[in-house]
């Protein structure tokens, strides 16, 4: 049987707060799947508005504090900006042009 986001959430409910983070390999073991599927299920939970936090140094966990959530949002933003920066360099266009920012005359 393929695990669902609900199966992952049941496990994550025992990992509240940064100090209780769980490595993706451990989560994969607990929900009987692979790491790629765990990451997909984490994305689904986040899309549903569940505050699943995570960082390579801490593992995945449910936010206990606003700071937990802010740290994860900052990490995700940094990863996204890095990817966009690489794309802009590959396309040889400025990052603002790539993401469609308004250009104001100075």
KEGUGU-693256 format. One record per residue (C-alpha): residue in one letter; residue number from 0; x, y, z. Coordinates in steps of 0.25 Angstrom, whole numbers, plus 2048, in hexadecimal, padded with zeros to 3 digits. Last residue first. Layout:
// residues N
res:n:u:v:w
a:NUM:X:Y:Z
...
***
This chain:
// residues 106
res:n:u:v:w
x:105:83F:8E1:7D1
x:104:835:8DB:7C7
x:103:82D:8D0:7CD
x:102:82E:8C1:7C9
x:101:823:8B8:7CD
x:100:827:8AA:7D1
x:99:824:89F:7C7
x:98:82B:894:7CE
x:97:835:892:7C3
x:96:836:8A1:7C0
x:95:83A:8A3:7CE
x:94:844:898:7CE
x:93:84C:89E:7C2
x:92:84C:896:7B6
x:91:857:88C:7B1
x:90:84D:881:7B0
x:89:857:878:7B8
x:88:85A:884:7C1
x:87:84B:887:7C4
x:86:849:878:7C7
x:85:854:877:7D1
x:84:84E:884:7D8
x:83:841:87D:7D8
x:82:846:871:7DE
x:81:84D:879:7E9
x:80:841:881:7EB
x:79:839:875:7EE
x:78:843:86F:7F7
x:77:844:87C:7FF
x:76:834:87D:800
x:75:833:86E:805
x:74:83E:871:810
x:73:837:87E:814
x:72:829:877:815
x:71:830:86D:81D
x:70:836:877:827
x:69:829:87F:827
x:68:821:872:82B
x:67:82A:86E:836
x:66:82A:87D:83B
x:65:81B:87D:83B
x:64:81C:872:845
x:63:819:863:846
x:62:81A:860:837
x:61:818:851:833
x:60:825:84A:831
x:59:82E:846:826
x:58:83D:844:827
x:57:846:84E:82F
x:56:852:850:827
x:55:84D:84D:81A
x:54:841:857:81D
x:53:833:855:820
x:52:825:85A:823
x:51:818:854:821
x:50:80E:85F:824
x:49:802:859:81E
x:48:7FB:863:814
x:47:7F6:858:80A
x:46:802:85B:801
x:45:80B:859:80C
x:44:805:84B:80E
x:43:806:848:7FF
x:42:815:84D:800
x:41:818:843:80B
x:40:811:838:804
x:39:81B:83A:7F8
x:38:827:83B:801
x:37:822:82E:808
x:36:821:828:7FA
x:35:82F:82B:7F6
x:34:834:825:803
x:33:82E:818:801
x:32:822:811:807
x:31:81E:809:813
x:30:818:815:81B
x:29:821:813:827
x:28:82D:80F:81E
x:27:82B:81B:815
x:26:82A:824:821
x:25:838:81F:826
x:24:83E:822:819
x:23:838:830:818
x:22:83F:833:826
x:21:836:836:831
x:20:835:844:838
x:19:832:844:847
x:18:83B:850:84B
x:17:834:858:840
x:16:826:857:846
x:15:81C:84C:845
x:14:820:83E:841
x:13:815:834:846
x:12:80B:83B:83C
x:11:815:838:831
x:10:812:829:832
x:9:803:82B:830
x:8:805:836:826
x:7:80D:82C:81D
x:6:801:822:81D
x:5:7F8:82E:81A
x:4:801:832:80E
x:3:7FE:824:808
x:2:807:817:808
x:1:805:80E:7FC
x:0:800:800:800
***
